[in-house]
Amino acid sequence: MFLASRAAAVALAAILSVAGLSACSSSPDAVNDVNVAGSATVLAQPGITVIDVRTPTEYASGHLADAVNIDVSSDTFDSQVGQLAKDGTYFVYCHSGNRSAAATDRMAKLGFTKIYNLTGGVADWQANGGALVTS
């Protein structure tokens, strides 16, 4: 009986330790996934910064209006986003949502607290009638 309850206590302690370490890595509430339908409300927020994390070539071929290009695959991504206000609001996208998911995760780990990830990226944006600009 004593060994069984001791084993249960050790197992519980291990689970709580892992859960506690997970909670320290980044705030799960920092990143919010949003689809194209929900993006209008997000983009209407005053002071929001739109970040295109695709390559400069992809960005030049067409991007959301007022977006800044910070390539997530660049060696300077962390230092570039590190210059932004961590308490700002950011709308991040790529082509399909994969790179922007990675970028928003990195931003959360850097201490950003209000980040929106466009699921489906500009592919879904355009498929739903969203416009891109080239200037």
Secondary structure, DSSP 8 states (H G I E B T S, - for coil): -HHHHHHHHHHHHHHHHHHHHHHHH--TTSEEEE-HHHHHHHHTSTT-EEEE-S-HHHHHH-B-TT-EE--TTSTTHHHHHHTS-TTSEEEEE-SSSHHHHHHHHHHHHTT--EEEEETTHHHHHHHTT---B--
